[in-house]
């Protein structure tokens, strides 16, 4: 199955928080170019989080329900 973007984050740490949340719900997630973002941080811009297409709607629901901009802002680097 194809990977699709579920969300885009301002930095690598926010993407990892969302990835961990999805994985606790049994949805495998991938941070696009994870090593690159870890090395260069926010200098490169947005960090895409990917899931399998069949999990997209469920993943969006989980992220919208459990993560808010206020929650993520408290974790920003």
C-alpha positions as CSV (number, residue, x, y, z in Angstrom):
1,X,0.0,0.0,0.0
2,X,1.2,3.5,-0.7
3,X,2.3,6.0,1.9
4,X,0.4,9.3,2.1
5,X,1.0,12.5,4.1
6,X,-1.2,12.6,7.2
7,X,0.2,15.9,8.5
8,X,3.2,18.3,8.3
9,X,5.0,19.7,11.3
10,X,7.1,22.7,12.0
11,X,10.0,20.6,13.4
12,X,11.3,17.1,13.9
13,X,10.3,16.9,17.5
14,X,6.7,17.7,16.8
15,X,6.7,15.0,14.1
16,X,8.1,12.4,16.5
17,X,5.4,13.2,19.1
18,X,2.7,12.7,16.5
19,X,4.4,9.5,15.2
20,X,4.6,8.1,18.7
21,X,0.9,8.9,19.3
22,X,-0.2,7.1,16.1
23,X,2.0,4.1,16.9
24,X,0.4,3.8,20.4
25,X,-2.9,3.4,18.5
26,X,-1.4,0.7,16.3
27,X,-0.8,2.9,13.2
28,X,2.7,2.7,11.7
29,X,4.0,6.1,10.7
30,X,7.1,7.4,8.9
31,X,8.8,10.7,9.1
32,X,10.0,11.7,5.6
33,X,13.8,12.0,5.5
34,X,14.0,11.6,9.3
35,X,17.8,11.6,9.5
36,X,18.0,14.8,7.3
37,X,15.6,16.6,9.6
38,X,17.4,15.4,12.7
39,X,20.7,16.9,11.4
40,X,19.4,20.2,10.0
41,X,16.5,20.8,12.3
42,X,14.1,23.6,11.4
43,X,16.5,25.1,8.9
44,X,14.8,23.1,6.1
45,X,11.2,23.9,6.9
46,X,8.3,21.5,7.4
47,X,8.5,17.8,8.4
48,X,6.0,15.5,6.7
49,X,4.5,12.5,8.6
50,X,3.4,9.6,6.4
51,X,1.0,6.7,7.0
52,X,-0.3,3.9,4.8
53,X,-3.2,5.1,2.7
54,X,-5.6,2.7,4.4
55,X,-4.9,4.3,7.8
56,X,-5.2,7.9,6.7
57,X,-8.7,8.8,7.9
58,X,-8.1,7.0,11.3
59,X,-4.7,8.7,11.7
60,X,-6.2,12.2,10.9
61,X,-9.0,11.5,13.5
62,X,-6.5,10.6,16.2
63,X,-4.2,13.5,15.6
64,X,-7.1,16.0,15.4
65,X,-8.6,14.6,18.6
66,X,-5.5,14.3,20.7
67,X,-3.0,16.8,19.4
68,X,-3.7,20.5,19.2
69,X,-1.5,23.4,18.2
70,X,-1.3,24.5,21.8
71,X,-0.1,21.0,22.9
72,X,2.6,20.9,20.2
73,X,3.7,24.5,20.8
74,X,4.7,23.5,24.3
75,X,7.1,21.0,22.8
76,X,8.7,23.2,20.1
77,X,12.4,23.4,20.1
